[in-house]
Amino acid sequence: MSSTHLTRRTLLAGATAVALGATTIGATVKAAAAEQAQVPDVWREFSRSPFTHPQIPYVGRAGHRGGAARFPRPRHFADVTEYGAVPDGTTDCAPAINRAIAAAGRAGGGTVTIPPGTFRIDGLIHIGDSGVVLRGAGSGRTTLFATKSLTELIGVYGSRYGGDKSAWSWAGGLIWLAPRARWDSLVAAVRSRAWPFEGWTGNKRDEWTPLTAVEPARQGSWTITVADPEGLHPGRLVLLRLADDPAHTLLQHMAGGGPGPASYSWDDKTKLLSYVPYEWPVRVTRVRGRRVTLERPLPLDVRPEWNPQLTTHVTELTGSGVEGLTLEAVETPQSPHLLDKGYNGVALQCAYDCWVDDVTVRNVDNGFGLVAASACTLRRTRVAGRGSHHPYFCREGSHDNLIEDFTIEQRTVPAPPNTQLHGINVEGLSSYNVWSRGEMQMGTFDSHRGLPFADVRTDITVNNNGRHGGDVSAGPLFGARFTHWNIRVTNGRAGLMKIDGLAPYSATVGVNEVTEFDQIDVPDFTGDLHARLELYGTTDAVRPSNLYDAQRDF
């Protein structure tokens, strides 16, 4: 494996040349020099040490199957009309669609198709088995018209942190991809008002067992040494589990380390502390004695004081997807902030190597959600209609996801009083996620506290009119290695776009000139943030123009 990646590194010169674009024969030396000047120093540095750079994360394997360009095409199993669905816009088709999906799951997987037309659904659609794909005829041809909210369908969902907030403001979807047993336990907990944790280790974070201890290793390593390799084999999904110590050195490490994070007050950040241990799902690709190779490089150092382990987890949902449809909720006024009823779009939870492609959601409270979801791809997705609280949310330890070719449309009605607009959200120790090639006609880059780190936003046009959220008890807005690369801010607002004064060990590269107004933040950490700012005041001048696409070549 290591030799493979060394070989990829040797191809860097060629990859960089492609990113820069070849000069035509006979081009002047001056023109070539001008083109070369648009390559920032930080890119050249990253190219020499892509897996360990202090400001830019390596995200070249983010997304389904390491960022694969194509999604699987499981065999056709059934059409929903064979189970009683009728595209008349009045018959409740949710039971028929769910029967077809469940039958495909019992058969070991397959594709369930929905023909063109409008299908009314008075219930939510649940994909709970691996290898099941729900495919419409295209987002402009197949519509699921949802008439009820998650509050009506499941019940009131309160926050485990107290207060009168509705957790449907950040959880669940009217199309919900989650492993069946995990989903059943979540629904049971909500209905019994035992507000759950939502991640890979169950409602009380106790559904895991140790597999083996892990010896010390450095961030960026593809191979680790374990105490006992028994039970590990290529293809197995495991959790790397890192616990914090009393001095909070794990959290400091996530923030880049040094005097600023060392002097920060961590003990009173109770919501943030609830997110640790850090749980990172990853597949094993090779086992040679006690040496285990992973499909992605380590996101953090592995140190003895954090009790590093590979562990089990709840059974994952994998190889499932939703494609080619529009989910339109009945139009209702947007609810006051944090009181959403749950007219939510598509949620992926405890899902790994799953995807959403060519899907539009309209008139939703929250659009597309990643909740303890990893290595998933959202491609060609769109949020439209009356306006959303979270058009995209990424939380509860979601890692290595790819959201590309996405659109947030301008709302069709004015925002009601006391509502909130965020945008592309990330929080809760979520790491190594990518938002690429986006058009945001409204919203912002919502780092929602909870110390997300090593996330990338690249090649995005944004009308920066949203606001970030996040409880003070959730701690810092940013951890280390946040990167904003080639960002076009159409309204000139700096907040959460130009982050060199906010994010530690970060990079802001190729952002047009912006100014501070509206929500203005101060850094969480004192002293030198070790942040990089290059090609500031330019538009589409940086090369490579898309940081994720360029990293795919490594």
NORNORFEN-V478962 format. One record per residue. N is the residue number from 1. RES is the residue in three letters. PHI is phi in degrees with one decimal (999 if undefined). BURIAL is b if it has 24 or more other ideal C-beta (glycine too) atoms within 12 Angstrom, else e. Layout:
n=N res=RES phi=PHI burial=BURIAL
n=N res=RES phi=PHI burial=BURIAL
//
This chain:
n=1 res=MET phi=999 burial=b
n=2 res=SER phi=-61.3 burial=e
n=3 res=SER phi=-65.3 burial=e
n=4 res=THR phi=-59.9 burial=e
n=5 res=HIS phi=-76.0 burial=b
n=6 res=LEU phi=-63.2 burial=e
n=7 res=THR phi=-63.1 burial=e
n=8 res=ARG phi=-61.8 burial=b
n=9 res=ARG phi=-65.7 burial=b
n=10 res=THR phi=-67.2 burial=e
n=11 res=LEU phi=-84.9 burial=e
n=12 res=LEU phi=-57.0 burial=b
n=13 res=ALA phi=-58.5 burial=e
n=14 res=GLY phi=-67.5 burial=e
n=15 res=ALA phi=-64.9 burial=b
n=16 res=THR phi=-64.8 burial=b
n=17 res=ALA phi=-62.0 burial=e
n=18 res=VAL phi=-63.7 burial=e
n=19 res=ALA phi=-62.5 burial=b
n=20 res=LEU phi=-71.7 burial=b
n=21 res=GLY phi=88.0 burial=e
n=22 res=ALA phi=-75.0 burial=e
n=23 res=THR phi=-80.8 burial=e
n=24 res=THR phi=-72.8 burial=e
n=25 res=ILE phi=-61.7 burial=e
n=26 res=GLY phi=90.2 burial=e
n=27 res=ALA phi=-63.9 burial=e
n=28 res=THR phi=-74.4 burial=e
n=29 res=VAL phi=-60.8 burial=e
n=30 res=LYS phi=-62.6 burial=e
n=31 res=ALA phi=-64.9 burial=e
n=32 res=ALA phi=-64.1 burial=e
n=33 res=ALA phi=-65.2 burial=e
n=34 res=ALA phi=-63.6 burial=e
n=35 res=GLU phi=-63.5 burial=e
n=36 res=GLN phi=-62.5 burial=e
n=37 res=ALA phi=-65.9 burial=e
n=38 res=GLN phi=-86.7 burial=b
n=39 res=VAL phi=-89.7 burial=b
n=40 res=PRO phi=-71.6 burial=b
n=41 res=ASP phi=-58.6 burial=e
n=42 res=VAL phi=-65.1 burial=b
n=43 res=TRP phi=-70.0 burial=b
n=44 res=ARG phi=-62.8 burial=e
n=45 res=GLU phi=-63.1 burial=e
n=46 res=PHE phi=-58.9 burial=b
n=47 res=SER phi=-61.0 burial=b
n=48 res=ARG phi=-80.5 burial=e
n=49 res=SER phi=-144.3 burial=e
n=50 res=PRO phi=-66.9 burial=b
n=51 res=PHE phi=-94.5 burial=b
n=52 res=THR phi=-133.8 burial=b
n=53 res=HIS phi=-65.0 burial=b
n=54 res=PRO phi=-73.9 burial=b
n=55 res=GLN phi=-111.0 burial=b
n=56 res=ILE phi=-111.7 burial=b
n=57 res=PRO phi=-79.9 burial=b
n=58 res=TYR phi=-86.1 burial=b
n=59 res=VAL phi=-122.0 burial=b
n=60 res=GLY phi=-67.4 burial=b
n=61 res=ARG phi=-114.7 burial=b
n=62 res=ALA phi=-66.9 burial=b
n=63 res=GLY phi=102.7 burial=b
n=64 res=HIS phi=-56.0 burial=b
n=65 res=ARG phi=49.9 burial=b
n=66 res=GLY phi=69.2 burial=b
n=67 res=GLY phi=87.6 burial=b
n=68 res=ALA phi=-55.2 burial=e
n=69 res=ALA phi=-70.9 burial=e
n=70 res=ARG phi=-118.9 burial=e
n=71 res=PHE phi=-96.7 burial=b
n=72 res=PRO phi=-61.8 burial=b
n=73 res=ARG phi=-124.9 burial=e
n=74 res=PRO phi=-60.2 burial=b
n=75 res=ARG phi=-56.5 burial=e
n=76 res=HIS phi=-66.8 burial=e
n=77 res=PHE phi=-103.3 burial=b
n=78 res=ALA phi=-165.1 burial=b
n=79 res=ASP phi=-100.4 burial=b
n=80 res=VAL phi=-64.0 burial=b
n=81 res=THR phi=-66.7 burial=b
n=82 res=GLU phi=-69.0 burial=e
n=83 res=TYR phi=-105.8 burial=b
n=84 res=GLY phi=108.5 burial=e
n=85 res=ALA phi=-72.4 burial=b
n=86 res=VAL phi=-130.1 burial=b
n=87 res=PRO phi=-83.8 burial=b
n=88 res=ASP phi=-104.5 burial=e
n=89 res=GLY phi=77.5 burial=e
n=90 res=THR phi=-124.9 burial=e
n=91 res=THR phi=-77.0 burial=e
n=92 res=ASP phi=-70.8 burial=b
n=93 res=CYS phi=-100.0 burial=b
n=94 res=ALA phi=-58.7 burial=b
n=95 res=PRO phi=-59.2 burial=b
n=96 res=ALA phi=-67.1 burial=b
n=97 res=ILE phi=-62.9 burial=b
n=98 res=ASN phi=-68.0 burial=b
n=99 res=ARG phi=-64.2 burial=b
n=100 res=ALA phi=-65.2 burial=b
n=101 res=ILE phi=-63.8 burial=b
n=102 res=ALA phi=-64.6 burial=b
n=103 res=ALA phi=-65.1 burial=e
n=104 res=ALA phi=-61.9 burial=b
n=105 res=GLY phi=-62.7 burial=b
n=106 res=ARG phi=-64.2 burial=e
n=107 res=ALA phi=-83.0 burial=e
n=108 res=GLY phi=94.8 burial=e
n=109 res=GLY phi=116.1 burial=b
n=110 res=GLY phi=146.9 burial=b
n=111 res=THR phi=-100.1 burial=b
n=112 res=VAL phi=-105.9 burial=b
n=113 res=THR phi=-100.8 burial=b
n=114 res=ILE phi=-124.7 burial=b
n=115 res=PRO phi=-72.9 burial=b
n=116 res=PRO phi=-59.1 burial=e
n=117 res=GLY phi=128.3 burial=b
n=118 res=THR phi=-109.4 burial=b
n=119 res=PHE phi=-114.9 burial=b
n=120 res=ARG phi=-74.3 burial=b
n=121 res=ILE phi=-128.9 burial=b
n=122 res=ASP phi=-96.9 burial=b
n=123 res=GLY phi=-138.3 burial=b
n=124 res=LEU phi=-86.1 burial=b
n=125 res=ILE phi=-104.9 burial=b
n=126 res=HIS phi=-120.1 burial=b
n=127 res=ILE phi=-105.9 burial=b
n=128 res=GLY phi=-118.0 burial=b
n=129 res=ASP phi=-122.7 burial=b
n=130 res=SER phi=-68.4 burial=b
n=131 res=GLY phi=77.3 burial=b
n=132 res=VAL phi=-107.2 burial=b
n=133 res=VAL phi=-119.9 burial=b
n=134 res=LEU phi=-102.6 burial=b
n=135 res=ARG phi=-127.1 burial=b
n=136 res=GLY phi=-88.3 burial=b
n=137 res=ALA phi=-86.8 burial=b
n=138 res=GLY phi=133.3 burial=e
n=139 res=SER phi=-65.4 burial=b
n=140 res=GLY phi=-93.1 burial=e
n=141 res=ARG phi=-124.3 burial=e
n=142 res=THR phi=-110.8 burial=b
n=143 res=THR phi=-126.9 burial=b
n=144 res=LEU phi=-101.1 burial=b
n=145 res=PHE phi=-101.6 burial=b
n=146 res=ALA phi=-94.7 burial=b
n=147 res=THR phi=-105.4 burial=b
n=148 res=LYS phi=-130.2 burial=b
n=149 res=SER phi=-93.3 burial=b
n=150 res=LEU phi=-66.9 burial=b
n=151 res=THR phi=-61.4 burial=b
n=152 res=GLU phi=-69.3 burial=e
n=153 res=LEU phi=-84.1 burial=b
n=154 res=ILE phi=-117.2 burial=b
n=155 res=GLY phi=138.2 burial=b
n=156 res=VAL phi=-64.2 burial=b
n=157 res=TYR phi=-124.4 burial=b
n=158 res=GLY phi=-85.7 burial=b
n=159 res=SER phi=-83.3 burial=b
n=160 res=ARG phi=-68.8 burial=b
n=161 res=TYR phi=-96.6 burial=b
n=162 res=GLY phi=92.5 burial=e
n=163 res=GLY phi=82.7 burial=e
n=164 res=ASP phi=-103.1 burial=e
n=165 res=LYS phi=-70.3 burial=b
n=166 res=SER phi=-96.3 burial=b
n=167 res=ALA phi=-69.4 burial=b
n=168 res=TRP phi=-67.1 burial=b
n=169 res=SER phi=-72.1 burial=b
n=170 res=TRP phi=-149.6 burial=b
n=171 res=ALA phi=-146.1 burial=b
n=172 res=GLY phi=78.7 burial=b
n=173 res=GLY phi=-150.3 burial=b
n=174 res=LEU phi=-72.5 burial=b
n=175 res=ILE phi=-116.5 burial=b
n=176 res=TRP phi=-126.8 burial=b
n=177 res=LEU phi=-98.8 burial=b
n=178 res=ALA phi=-160.8 burial=b
n=179 res=PRO phi=-55.6 burial=b
n=180 res=ARG phi=-55.5 burial=b
n=181 res=ALA phi=-64.4 burial=e
n=182 res=ARG phi=-65.8 burial=b
n=183 res=TRP phi=-64.7 burial=b
n=184 res=ASP phi=-59.4 burial=e
n=185 res=SER phi=-69.1 burial=b
n=186 res=LEU phi=-65.2 burial=b
n=187 res=VAL phi=-63.3 burial=b
n=188 res=ALA phi=-62.6 burial=e
n=189 res=ALA phi=-66.2 burial=b
n=190 res=VAL phi=-62.6 burial=b
n=191 res=ARG phi=-68.3 burial=e
n=192 res=SER phi=-92.1 burial=e
n=193 res=ARG phi=61.3 burial=e
n=194 res=ALA phi=-101.5 burial=e
n=195 res=TRP phi=-54.4 burial=b
n=196 res=PRO phi=-92.7 burial=b
n=197 res=PHE phi=-71.5 burial=b
n=198 res=GLU phi=-114.0 burial=b
n=199 res=GLY phi=-98.7 burial=b
n=200 res=TRP phi=-73.6 burial=b
n=201 res=THR phi=-122.6 burial=b
n=202 res=GLY phi=90.4 burial=b
n=203 res=ASN phi=-61.7 burial=b
n=204 res=LYS phi=-114.6 burial=e
n=205 res=ARG phi=56.4 burial=b
n=206 res=ASP phi=-123.3 burial=e
n=207 res=GLU phi=-97.3 burial=b
n=208 res=TRP phi=-154.9 burial=b
n=209 res=THR phi=-135.6 burial=e
n=210 res=PRO phi=-67.2 burial=b
n=211 res=LEU phi=-104.5 burial=b
n=212 res=THR phi=-166.2 burial=b
n=213 res=ALA phi=-74.2 burial=b
n=214 res=VAL phi=-119.3 burial=b
n=215 res=GLU phi=-76.8 burial=b
n=216 res=PRO phi=-54.7 burial=e
n=217 res=ALA phi=-153.5 burial=b
n=218 res=ARG phi=-104.0 burial=e
n=219 res=GLN phi=-50.1 burial=b
n=220 res=GLY phi=96.1 burial=b
n=221 res=SER phi=-73.7 burial=b
n=222 res=TRP phi=-92.7 burial=b
n=223 res=THR phi=-124.3 burial=b
n=224 res=ILE phi=-124.0 burial=b
n=225 res=THR phi=-110.2 burial=b
n=226 res=VAL phi=-113.7 burial=b
n=227 res=ALA phi=-72.9 burial=e
n=228 res=ASP phi=-142.6 burial=e
n=229 res=PRO phi=-83.2 burial=b
n=230 res=GLU phi=-58.3 burial=e
n=231 res=GLY phi=89.3 burial=e
n=232 res=LEU phi=-92.1 burial=b
n=233 res=HIS phi=-154.4 burial=e
n=234 res=PRO phi=-55.2 burial=e
n=235 res=GLY phi=95.9 burial=e
n=236 res=ARG phi=-74.3 burial=b
n=237 res=LEU phi=-92.4 burial=b
n=238 res=VAL phi=-128.6 burial=b
n=239 res=LEU phi=-103.2 burial=b
n=240 res=LEU phi=-88.1 burial=b
n=241 res=ARG phi=-116.2 burial=b
n=242 res=LEU phi=-121.2 burial=b
n=243 res=ALA phi=-93.8 burial=b
n=244 res=ASP phi=-81.0 burial=b
n=245 res=ASP phi=-107.0 burial=e
n=246 res=PRO phi=-58.2 burial=e
n=247 res=ALA phi=-86.2 burial=e
n=248 res=HIS phi=58.7 burial=b
n=249 res=THR phi=-70.9 burial=b
n=250 res=LEU phi=-66.0 burial=b
n=251 res=LEU phi=-63.1 burial=b
n=252 res=GLN phi=-60.6 burial=b
n=253 res=HIS phi=-63.2 burial=b
n=254 res=MET phi=-61.9 burial=b
n=255 res=ALA phi=-92.1 burial=b
n=256 res=GLY phi=100.4 burial=b
n=257 res=GLY phi=75.4 burial=b
n=258 res=GLY phi=98.4 burial=e
n=259 res=PRO phi=-61.5 burial=e
n=260 res=GLY phi=-60.9 burial=b
n=261 res=PRO phi=-60.6 burial=b
n=262 res=ALA phi=-65.8 burial=e
n=263 res=SER phi=-93.8 burial=e
n=264 res=TYR phi=-70.9 burial=b
n=265 res=SER phi=-85.3 burial=e
n=266 res=TRP phi=-94.2 burial=b
n=267 res=ASP phi=-61.5 burial=e
n=268 res=ASP phi=-90.1 burial=e
n=269 res=LYS phi=-89.8 burial=b
n=270 res=THR phi=-64.4 burial=e
n=271 res=LYS phi=-67.9 burial=b
n=272 res=LEU phi=-60.0 burial=b
n=273 res=LEU phi=-64.2 burial=b
n=274 res=SER phi=-71.0 burial=b
n=275 res=TYR phi=-84.7 burial=b
n=276 res=VAL phi=-100.2 burial=b
n=277 res=PRO phi=-62.3 burial=b
n=278 res=TYR phi=-73.8 burial=b
n=279 res=GLU phi=-120.1 burial=b
n=280 res=TRP phi=-121.6 burial=b
n=281 res=PRO phi=-77.8 burial=b
n=282 res=VAL phi=-157.2 burial=b
n=283 res=ARG phi=-88.8 burial=b
n=284 res=VAL phi=-82.1 burial=b
n=285 res=THR phi=-109.8 burial=b
n=286 res=ARG phi=-159.1 burial=e
n=287 res=VAL phi=-129.3 burial=b
n=288 res=ARG phi=-130.6 burial=e
n=289 res=GLY phi=63.5 burial=e
n=290 res=ARG phi=-94.3 burial=e
n=291 res=ARG phi=-92.3 burial=e
n=292 res=VAL phi=-121.2 burial=b
n=293 res=THR phi=-98.8 burial=b
n=294 res=LEU phi=-108.4 burial=b
n=295 res=GLU phi=-79.3 burial=b
n=296 res=ARG phi=-137.7 burial=b
n=297 res=PRO phi=-71.6 burial=b
n=298 res=LEU phi=-56.9 burial=b
n=299 res=PRO phi=-78.2 burial=b
n=300 res=LEU phi=-145.3 burial=b
n=301 res=ASP phi=-62.3 burial=b
n=302 res=VAL phi=-114.4 burial=b
n=303 res=ARG phi=-123.6 burial=b
n=304 res=PRO phi=-57.8 burial=e
n=305 res=GLU phi=-67.5 burial=e
n=306 res=TRP phi=-102.1 burial=b
n=307 res=ASN phi=46.7 burial=e
n=308 res=PRO phi=-68.5 burial=b
n=309 res=GLN phi=-142.2 burial=b
n=310 res=LEU phi=-94.7 burial=b
n=311 res=THR phi=-134.1 burial=b
n=312 res=THR phi=-81.8 burial=b
n=313 res=HIS phi=-162.7 burial=b
n=314 res=VAL phi=-62.0 burial=b
n=315 res=THR phi=-60.0 burial=b
n=316 res=GLU phi=-82.5 burial=b
n=317 res=LEU phi=-95.0 burial=b
n=318 res=THR phi=-142.9 burial=b
n=319 res=GLY phi=71.6 burial=b
n=320 res=SER phi=-113.8 burial=b
n=321 res=GLY phi=-158.8 burial=b
n=322 res=VAL phi=-129.1 burial=b
n=323 res=GLU phi=-141.9 burial=b
n=324 res=GLY phi=62.4 burial=b
n=325 res=LEU phi=-155.8 burial=b
n=326 res=THR phi=-113.8 burial=b
n=327 res=LEU phi=-104.2 burial=b
n=328 res=GLU phi=-113.8 burial=b
n=329 res=ALA phi=-88.0 burial=b
n=330 res=VAL phi=-55.7 burial=b
n=331 res=GLU phi=-75.5 burial=e
n=332 res=THR phi=-128.9 burial=b
n=333 res=PRO phi=-64.3 burial=e
n=334 res=GLN phi=-62.6 burial=b
n=335 res=SER phi=-76.8 burial=b
n=336 res=PRO phi=-56.8 burial=e
n=337 res=HIS phi=-54.5 burial=b
n=338 res=LEU phi=69.5 burial=b
n=339 res=LEU phi=-121.9 burial=b
n=340 res=ASP phi=-61.6 burial=b
n=341 res=LYS phi=-85.8 burial=b
n=342 res=GLY phi=101.4 burial=b
n=343 res=TYR phi=-81.5 burial=b
n=344 res=ASN phi=-101.1 burial=b
n=345 res=GLY phi=-84.0 burial=b
n=346 res=VAL phi=-111.7 burial=b
n=347 res=ALA phi=-119.3 burial=b
n=348 res=LEU phi=-115.4 burial=b
n=349 res=GLN phi=-138.2 burial=b
n=350 res=CYS phi=49.1 burial=b
n=351 res=ALA phi=-113.2 burial=b
n=352 res=TYR phi=-139.3 burial=b
n=353 res=ASP phi=58.2 burial=b
n=354 res=CYS phi=-114.8 burial=b
n=355 res=TRP phi=-157.1 burial=b
n=356 res=VAL phi=-133.8 burial=b
n=357 res=ASP phi=-140.8 burial=b
n=358 res=ASP phi=54.3 burial=b
n=359 res=VAL phi=-129.7 burial=b
n=360 res=THR phi=-112.6 burial=b
n=361 res=VAL phi=-118.3 burial=b
n=362 res=ARG phi=-135.8 burial=b
n=363 res=ASN phi=62.2 burial=b
n=364 res=VAL phi=-103.9 burial=b
n=365 res=ASP phi=-70.3 burial=b
n=366 res=ASN phi=-139.0 burial=b
n=367 res=GLY phi=-85.9 burial=b
n=368 res=PHE phi=-119.8 burial=b
n=369 res=GLY phi=-121.5 burial=b
n=370 res=LEU phi=-116.2 burial=b
n=371 res=VAL phi=-124.8 burial=b
n=372 res=ALA phi=47.4 burial=b
n=373 res=ALA phi=-113.6 burial=b
n=374 res=SER phi=-141.6 burial=b
n=375 res=ALA phi=56.7 burial=b
n=376 res=CYS phi=-110.0 burial=b
n=377 res=THR phi=-121.6 burial=b
n=378 res=LEU phi=-111.9 burial=b
n=379 res=ARG phi=-128.3 burial=b
n=380 res=ARG phi=56.5 burial=b
n=381 res=THR phi=-105.4 burial=b
n=382 res=ARG phi=-148.6 burial=b
n=383 res=VAL phi=-113.5 burial=b
n=384 res=ALA phi=-138.1 burial=b
n=385 res=GLY phi=102.0 burial=b
n=386 res=ARG phi=-75.6 burial=b
n=387 res=GLY phi=112.2 burial=b
n=388 res=SER phi=-126.8 burial=b
n=389 res=HIS phi=-71.4 burial=b
n=390 res=HIS phi=-115.4 burial=b
n=391 res=PRO phi=-57.1 burial=b
n=392 res=TYR phi=-136.3 burial=b
n=393 res=PHE phi=-128.9 burial=b
n=394 res=CYS phi=-138.1 burial=b
n=395 res=ARG phi=-154.5 burial=b
n=396 res=GLU phi=55.8 burial=b
n=397 res=GLY phi=66.5 burial=b
n=398 res=SER phi=-99.1 burial=b
n=399 res=HIS phi=-135.4 burial=b
n=400 res=ASP phi=62.4 burial=b
n=401 res=ASN phi=-94.2 burial=b
n=402 res=LEU phi=-125.6 burial=b
n=403 res=ILE phi=-117.6 burial=b
n=404 res=GLU phi=-132.2 burial=b
n=405 res=ASP phi=55.4 burial=b
n=406 res=PHE phi=-111.9 burial=b
n=407 res=THR phi=-138.3 burial=b
n=408 res=ILE phi=-113.3 burial=b
n=409 res=GLU phi=-77.9 burial=b
n=410 res=GLN phi=-63.7 burial=b
n=411 res=ARG phi=-62.8 burial=b
n=412 res=THR phi=-90.8 burial=e
n=413 res=VAL phi=-134.4 burial=e
n=414 res=PRO phi=-61.5 burial=e
n=415 res=ALA phi=-70.5 burial=b
n=416 res=PRO phi=-65.6 burial=e
n=417 res=PRO phi=-59.9 burial=e
n=418 res=ASN phi=67.4 burial=e
n=419 res=THR phi=-99.1 burial=b
n=420 res=GLN phi=-137.9 burial=b
n=421 res=LEU phi=-121.6 burial=b
n=422 res=HIS phi=-103.0 burial=b
n=423 res=GLY phi=144.5 burial=b
n=424 res=ILE phi=-104.5 burial=b
n=425 res=ASN phi=-93.3 burial=b
n=426 res=VAL phi=-146.6 burial=b
n=427 res=GLU phi=-163.8 burial=b
n=428 res=GLY phi=62.2 burial=b
n=429 res=LEU phi=60.6 burial=b
n=430 res=SER phi=-71.6 burial=b
n=431 res=SER phi=-143.3 burial=b
n=432 res=TYR phi=60.2 burial=b
n=433 res=ASN phi=-96.3 burial=b
n=434 res=VAL phi=-129.6 burial=b
n=435 res=TRP phi=-116.5 burial=b
n=436 res=SER phi=-135.9 burial=b
n=437 res=ARG phi=53.3 burial=b
n=438 res=GLY phi=-117.9 burial=b
n=439 res=GLU phi=-123.5 burial=b
n=440 res=MET phi=-112.7 burial=b
n=441 res=GLN phi=-75.0 burial=b
n=442 res=MET phi=-161.8 burial=b
n=443 res=GLY phi=110.6 burial=b
n=444 res=THR phi=-152.3 burial=b
n=445 res=PHE phi=-88.3 burial=b
n=446 res=ASP phi=-83.5 burial=b
n=447 res=SER phi=-83.3 burial=b
n=448 res=HIS phi=-99.9 burial=b
n=449 res=ARG phi=62.7 burial=b
n=450 res=GLY phi=78.3 burial=b
n=451 res=LEU phi=51.8 burial=b
n=452 res=PRO phi=-65.5 burial=b
n=453 res=PHE phi=-146.3 burial=b
n=454 res=ALA phi=57.0 burial=b
n=455 res=ASP phi=-111.8 burial=b
n=456 res=VAL phi=-127.5 burial=b
n=457 res=ARG phi=-120.7 burial=b
n=458 res=THR phi=-144.6 burial=b
n=459 res=ASP phi=59.9 burial=b
n=460 res=ILE phi=-129.4 burial=b
n=461 res=THR phi=-103.0 burial=b
n=462 res=VAL phi=-140.0 burial=b
n=463 res=ASN phi=-85.9 burial=b
n=464 res=ASN phi=-80.6 burial=b
n=465 res=ASN phi=-118.4 burial=b
n=466 res=GLY phi=-94.7 burial=b
n=467 res=ARG phi=-135.8 burial=b
n=468 res=HIS phi=-79.7 burial=b
n=469 res=GLY phi=-119.8 burial=b
n=470 res=GLY phi=120.9 burial=b
n=471 res=ASP phi=-69.6 burial=b
n=472 res=VAL phi=-57.5 burial=e
n=473 res=SER phi=-69.2 burial=b
n=474 res=ALA phi=-85.5 burial=b
n=475 res=GLY phi=82.2 burial=b
n=476 res=PRO phi=-65.7 burial=b
n=477 res=LEU phi=-67.4 burial=b
n=478 res=PHE phi=-135.4 burial=b
n=479 res=GLY phi=-95.8 burial=b
n=480 res=ALA phi=-79.1 burial=b
n=481 res=ARG phi=63.7 burial=b
n=482 res=PHE phi=-81.2 burial=b
n=483 res=THR phi=-134.2 burial=b
n=484 res=HIS phi=-112.7 burial=b
n=485 res=TRP phi=-135.3 burial=b
n=486 res=ASN phi=59.7 burial=b
n=487 res=ILE phi=-117.6 burial=b
n=488 res=ARG phi=-106.7 burial=b
n=489 res=VAL phi=-98.3 burial=b
n=490 res=THR phi=-78.5 burial=e
n=491 res=ASN phi=-105.8 burial=b
n=492 res=GLY phi=71.1 burial=e
n=493 res=ARG phi=-91.1 burial=b
n=494 res=ALA phi=-80.5 burial=b
n=495 res=GLY phi=-50.3 burial=b
n=496 res=LEU phi=69.0 burial=b
n=497 res=MET phi=-101.1 burial=b
n=498 res=LYS phi=-92.2 burial=b
n=499 res=ILE phi=-112.1 burial=b
n=500 res=ASP phi=-65.5 burial=b
n=501 res=GLY phi=-95.3 burial=b
n=502 res=LEU phi=-125.0 burial=b
n=503 res=ALA phi=-99.4 burial=b
n=504 res=PRO phi=-73.7 burial=b
n=505 res=TYR phi=48.0 burial=b
n=506 res=SER phi=-116.0 burial=b
n=507 res=ALA phi=-138.6 burial=b
n=508 res=THR phi=-116.6 burial=b
n=509 res=VAL phi=-134.5 burial=b
n=510 res=GLY phi=73.3 burial=b
n=511 res=VAL phi=-109.1 burial=b
n=512 res=ASN phi=-68.3 burial=b
n=513 res=GLU phi=-62.9 burial=e
n=514 res=VAL phi=-136.1 burial=b
n=515 res=THR phi=-130.9 burial=e
n=516 res=GLU phi=-82.9 burial=e
n=517 res=PHE phi=-160.8 burial=e
n=518 res=ASP phi=66.1 burial=e
n=519 res=GLN phi=-69.7 burial=b
n=520 res=ILE phi=-119.8 burial=e
n=521 res=ASP phi=-101.8 burial=b
n=522 res=VAL phi=-115.3 burial=e
n=523 res=PRO phi=-64.4 burial=b
n=524 res=ASP phi=-75.7 burial=b
n=525 res=PHE phi=-112.7 burial=b
n=526 res=THR phi=-84.5 burial=e
n=527 res=GLY phi=81.1 burial=e
n=528 res=ASP phi=-67.6 burial=e
n=529 res=LEU phi=-83.1 burial=b
n=530 res=HIS phi=54.7 burial=b
n=531 res=ALA phi=-96.0 burial=b
n=532 res=ARG phi=-110.6 burial=b
n=533 res=LEU phi=-134.3 burial=b
n=534 res=GLU phi=-137.8 burial=b
n=535 res=LEU phi=51.7 burial=b
n=536 res=TYR phi=-70.3 burial=b
n=537 res=GLY phi=88.2 burial=e
n=538 res=THR phi=-108.9 burial=b
n=539 res=THR phi=-132.5 burial=e
n=540 res=ASP phi=56.8 burial=e
n=541 res=ALA phi=-96.9 burial=b
n=542 res=VAL phi=-71.9 burial=b
n=543 res=ARG phi=-127.5 burial=b
n=544 res=PRO phi=-69.6 burial=b
n=545 res=SER phi=-78.1 burial=b
n=546 res=ASN phi=-126.1 burial=b
n=547 res=LEU phi=-65.6 burial=b
n=548 res=TYR phi=-67.5 burial=b
n=549 res=ASP phi=-57.9 burial=b
n=550 res=ALA phi=-66.4 burial=b
n=551 res=GLN phi=-70.6 burial=b
n=552 res=ARG phi=-59.8 burial=b
n=553 res=ASP phi=-81.4 burial=b
n=554 res=PHE phi=-83.8 burial=b
//
